[in-house]
Amino acid sequence: MLISKRWRLRSINPKFHGFLPKTGFLPEISSKGLGIVSCSSGYFGGSSNIRRLLQICARDRLIREGKCCHGLALQSGLLVDVLTCNILINFYSKCGIVDMARQVFDRMPQRSMVTWNTMIAAHSQQGEGTEALNVFLQMRREGTLPSEFTLSSVICACAASSAIAESQQLHALALKVAMDSNVYVCTAVVDVYAKCGMIRDAQFVFNAMTERSSVTWSSMVAGYVQNSLFEEAISFFGFSVKKGVQLTKFTLSAVLCACASLAAITEGTQLHAIVVRAGFGSNLFVASSLIDFYSKCGCISDAYLVFGHIEEKNLILWNAMITGFSKHARPCEAMILFEKMQQLGLQPNEVTYISVLSACSHMGLVKNGRGYFDLLLKGNAVRPNVLHYSCMVDVLGRAGKINEAWELISSMPFRAIPSMWGSLLNSCRVHGNIELGRVAAQHLFELEPDNAANLVLLSNIYAANKQWGGVSTARKLLKDSSAKKEIGKSWINAKGKVHIFIVGENHHPRIAEVYAKLEDLRNEIDRLEYKLEVKYDLHDVEADQKEKLLRYHSERLALGFGLIELPSGIPIRIYKNLRVCGDCHLFLKIVSKITGREIIARDTNRFHHFNGGNCSCGDFW
């Protein structure tokens, strides 16, 4: 059945001027939008013009016009022509309509190397790794030898789907057909090995390459970052700079991510200078990485400076800044940005809502949190997911509304995830709800049997309520299980070197000076009648023993070292792999007052900025 819509290609798009006649071209389009039934291709001067029109449509992503040209090709009998079909496959691939590209591909009576390469690349670029592999296998069964572009595309498809065995087989094939020295193939092999966690194999292939492109170097840097080898990533980047390798936005973004993960502020600041000098300062991709770097290093003002200097901001940039404010206990700034981006016509996505809800949870802003959550549920732009519900559970739980948080978990349309139960369990610890704490812990034991932190948290709930029998049971379960308790540690960067401390540290070369400094601080604090909050040590021992255990927590040792090593006038930045305890939080507040030093501490949840005896979190964390 034909639809009655008639239109002129030339009037729809002026790009077609010169290809179409000035007189009445009025094609009728079939119900499938492809077959043109009342027009002769003679109007277009033959097949060459149809191909040129299709190339324009592919270049400019003109879907409607391209489909009309497909109809012309169909009517003209050009779909048996390999060149025309290749252009059609390329057009649909670039427009993201891979199923239509595949239909053209499947119906071709014969195919060229370009056909196979275009179809494999189309599936690969859409993240359809299995389909790309299937096309490659079909190609091999038909006896066609792959080119370097075929191999590199199908290897990239393996990287997207983490197909290790297939990647190794393709690498072997590359060796067999003597393509192991081709820069495109080897770069793809480096990338797939890195993404599959085989970073040493990636390094081996990289070292064996006689020719490398900037993409090869970028893949290697990104590979180190993806495998959490952040120091190696920074070192490797320095090596590439010495070699004079061309910088790309992907390389710079990856190494900034490494600096952020290590909180390597000196290296990251130097990298920022390289970014500006190389002309990438206004690149949105790099700018979002810079914002993330400064935020994770505790330099939220510097992050905002980067944000402010970018004139045309995209959603990723707004999200990075809102997330930064959230982590730094700056909910007002996060909410202002949320409103401002909407005023500018940018609609928040799922990441934006997660960030702004987290900002509300960290400061106990239940009313605001409910407002954003209701806005999310009532809107149509973003589909709520389990992470949004998890954030709302955290908002309610931290504010002491444990029962309401439990009701939300029970009524939500998703199965609760471990982080949700963990949030509820922690809220039960803070607010002393043992009954719901047991329920949350039981769910966590089922979901994460090897996570020792859950047993430790349950033990702490019992200990906080002086139920030592429950503590003993929980610790026995921990001892009998295969779960390993993570050792608390803190680290500080001083003069380009990272110094790590654990509770009771005695191996650091300056540990005696650190203990002496802490003793001086304790004597000065005693004159202010400050008492250690021994309730934060959850061991069944006497108060004086608890005081000794608290005195040398890892964050205090890092602070002591910072005070003797870092010059006055610069902030002391401490990073911790666990949540800071209540007594250490109080201790850091008082030290910031008596020493006049700004102390910035990052734990697993957020940043704490201590200044003049106060903390940015307002004692709510």
RAGI-V351485 format. One record per residue. N is the residue number from 0. RES is the residue in one small letter. BURIAL is I if it has 24 or more other C-alpha atoms within 12 Angstrom, else O. Layout:
n;res;burial
N;RES;BURIAL
N;RES;BURIAL
This chain:
n;res;burial
0;m;O
1;l;O
2;i;O
3;s;O
4;k;O
5;r;O
6;w;O
7;r;I
8;l;I
9;r;I
10;s;O
11;i;O
12;n;O
13;p;O
14;k;O
15;f;I
16;h;O
17;g;O
18;f;I
19;l;I
20;p;O
21;k;O
22;t;O
23;g;O
24;f;O
25;l;I
26;p;I
27;e;I
28;i;I
29;s;O
30;s;O
31;k;O
32;g;I
33;l;I
34;g;I
35;i;I
36;v;I
37;s;O
38;c;I
39;s;I
40;s;I
41;g;O
42;y;O
43;f;I
44;g;O
45;g;O
46;s;I
47;s;O
48;n;I
49;i;I
50;r;I
51;r;I
52;l;I
53;l;I
54;q;I
55;i;I
56;c;I
57;a;I
58;r;O
59;d;O
60;r;O
61;l;I
62;i;I
63;r;I
64;e;I
65;g;I
66;k;I
67;c;I
68;c;I
69;h;I
70;g;I
71;l;I
72;a;I
73;l;I
74;q;I
75;s;I
76;g;O
77;l;I
78;l;I
79;v;O
80;d;I
81;v;I
82;l;I
83;t;I
84;c;I
85;n;I
86;i;I
87;l;I
88;i;I
89;n;I
90;f;I
91;y;I
92;s;I
93;k;I
94;c;I
95;g;I
96;i;I
97;v;I
98;d;O
99;m;I
100;a;I
101;r;I
102;q;O
103;v;I
104;f;I
105;d;O
106;r;O
107;m;I
108;p;O
109;q;O
110;r;I
111;s;I
112;m;I
113;v;I
114;t;I
115;w;I
116;n;I
117;t;I
118;m;I
119;i;I
120;a;I
121;a;I
122;h;I
123;s;I
124;q;I
125;q;I
126;g;I
127;e;I
128;g;I
129;t;I
130;e;I
131;a;I
132;l;I
133;n;O
134;v;I
135;f;I
136;l;O
137;q;O
138;m;I
139;r;O
140;r;O
141;e;O
142;g;O
143;t;O
144;l;I
145;p;I
146;s;I
147;e;I
148;f;I
149;t;I
150;l;I
151;s;I
152;s;I
153;v;I
154;i;I
155;c;I
156;a;I
157;c;I
158;a;I
159;a;I
160;s;I
161;s;I
162;a;I
163;i;I
164;a;O
165;e;I
166;s;I
167;q;I
168;q;O
169;l;I
170;h;I
171;a;O
172;l;I
173;a;I
174;l;O
175;k;O
176;v;O
177;a;O
178;m;I
179;d;I
180;s;I
181;n;I
182;v;I
183;y;I
184;v;I
185;c;I
186;t;I
187;a;I
188;v;I
189;v;I
190;d;I
191;v;I
192;y;I
193;a;I
194;k;I
195;c;I
196;g;I
197;m;I
198;i;I
199;r;O
200;d;I
201;a;I
202;q;I
203;f;O
204;v;I
205;f;I
206;n;O
207;a;O
208;m;I
209;t;O
210;e;O
211;r;I
212;s;I
213;s;I
214;v;I
215;t;I
216;w;I
217;s;I
218;s;I
219;m;I
220;v;I
221;a;I
222;g;I
223;y;I
224;v;I
225;q;I
226;n;I
227;s;I
228;l;I
229;f;I
230;e;I
231;e;I
232;a;I
233;i;I
234;s;O
235;f;I
236;f;I
237;g;I
238;f;O
239;s;I
240;v;O
241;k;O
242;k;O
243;g;O
244;v;O
245;q;O
246;l;I
247;t;I
248;k;I
249;f;I
250;t;I
251;l;I
252;s;I
253;a;I
254;v;I
255;l;I
256;c;I
257;a;I
258;c;I
259;a;I
260;s;I
261;l;I
262;a;I
263;a;I
264;i;I
265;t;I
266;e;I
267;g;I
268;t;I
269;q;O
270;l;I
271;h;I
272;a;O
273;i;I
274;v;I
275;v;O
276;r;O
277;a;O
278;g;O
279;f;I
280;g;I
281;s;I
282;n;I
283;l;I
284;f;I
285;v;I
286;a;I
287;s;I
288;s;I
289;l;I
290;i;I
291;d;I
292;f;I
293;y;I
294;s;I
295;k;I
296;c;I
297;g;I
298;c;I
299;i;I
300;s;O
301;d;I
302;a;I
303;y;I
304;l;O
305;v;I
306;f;I
307;g;O
308;h;O
309;i;I
310;e;O
311;e;O
312;k;I
313;n;I
314;l;I
315;i;I
316;l;I
317;w;I
318;n;I
319;a;I
320;m;I
321;i;I
322;t;I
323;g;I
324;f;I
325;s;I
326;k;I
327;h;I
328;a;I
329;r;I
330;p;I
331;c;O
332;e;I
333;a;I
334;m;I
335;i;O
336;l;I
337;f;I
338;e;O
339;k;O
340;m;I
341;q;O
342;q;O
343;l;O
344;g;O
345;l;O
346;q;I
347;p;I
348;n;I
349;e;I
350;v;I
351;t;I
352;y;I
353;i;I
354;s;I
355;v;I
356;l;I
357;s;I
358;a;I
359;c;I
360;s;I
361;h;I
362;m;I
363;g;I
364;l;I
365;v;I
366;k;O
367;n;I
368;g;I
369;r;I
370;g;O
371;y;I
372;f;I
373;d;O
374;l;O
375;l;I
376;l;O
377;k;O
378;g;O
379;n;O
380;a;O
381;v;O
382;r;O
383;p;I
384;n;I
385;v;O
386;l;I
387;h;I
388;y;I
389;s;I
390;c;I
391;m;I
392;v;I
393;d;I
394;v;I
395;l;I
396;g;I
397;r;I
398;a;I
399;g;I
400;k;I
401;i;I
402;n;O
403;e;I
404;a;I
405;w;I
406;e;O
407;l;I
408;i;I
409;s;O
410;s;O
411;m;O
412;p;O
413;f;O
414;r;O
415;a;I
416;i;I
417;p;I
418;s;I
419;m;I
420;w;I
421;g;I
422;s;I
423;l;I
424;l;I
425;n;I
426;s;I
427;c;I
428;r;I
429;v;I
430;h;I
431;g;I
432;n;I
433;i;I
434;e;O
435;l;I
436;g;I
437;r;I
438;v;O
439;a;I
440;a;I
441;q;I
442;h;I
443;l;I
444;f;I
445;e;O
446;l;O
447;e;O
448;p;O
449;d;O
450;n;I
451;a;I
452;a;I
453;n;I
454;l;I
455;v;I
456;l;I
457;l;I
458;s;I
459;n;I
460;i;I
461;y;I
462;a;I
463;a;I
464;n;I
465;k;O
466;q;O
467;w;O
468;g;O
469;g;I
470;v;I
471;s;O
472;t;O
473;a;I
474;r;I
475;k;O
476;l;I
477;l;I
478;k;O
479;d;O
480;s;O
481;s;O
482;a;O
483;k;O
484;k;O
485;e;O
486;i;O
487;g;I
488;k;I
489;s;I
490;w;I
491;i;I
492;n;I
493;a;I
494;k;O
495;g;O
496;k;O
497;v;I
498;h;I
499;i;I
500;f;I
501;i;I
502;v;I
503;g;I
504;e;I
505;n;O
506;h;O
507;h;O
508;p;O
509;r;O
510;i;I
511;a;O
512;e;O
513;v;I
514;y;I
515;a;O
516;k;I
517;l;I
518;e;O
519;d;O
520;l;I
521;r;I
522;n;O
523;e;O
524;i;I
525;d;O
526;r;O
527;l;O
528;e;O
529;y;O
530;k;O
531;l;I
532;e;O
533;v;I
534;k;I
535;y;I
536;d;I
537;l;I
538;h;I
539;d;I
540;v;O
541;e;O
542;a;O
543;d;O
544;q;O
545;k;O
546;e;I
547;k;O
548;l;I
549;l;I
550;r;I
551;y;I
552;h;I
553;s;I
554;e;I
555;r;I
556;l;I
557;a;I
558;l;I
559;g;I
560;f;I
561;g;I
562;l;I
563;i;I
564;e;I
565;l;I
566;p;O
567;s;O
568;g;O
569;i;O
570;p;I
571;i;I
572;r;I
573;i;I
574;y;I
575;k;I
576;n;I
577;l;I
578;r;I
579;v;I
580;c;I
581;g;I
582;d;I
583;c;I
584;h;I
585;l;I
586;f;I
587;l;I
588;k;I
589;i;I
590;v;I
591;s;I
592;k;O
593;i;I
594;t;I
595;g;O
596;r;I
597;e;I
598;i;I
599;i;I
600;a;I
601;r;I
602;d;I
603;t;O
604;n;I
605;r;I
606;f;I
607;h;I
608;h;I
609;f;I
610;n;I
611;g;O
612;g;I
613;n;I
614;c;I
615;s;I
616;c;I
617;g;O
618;d;I
619;f;I
620;w;I
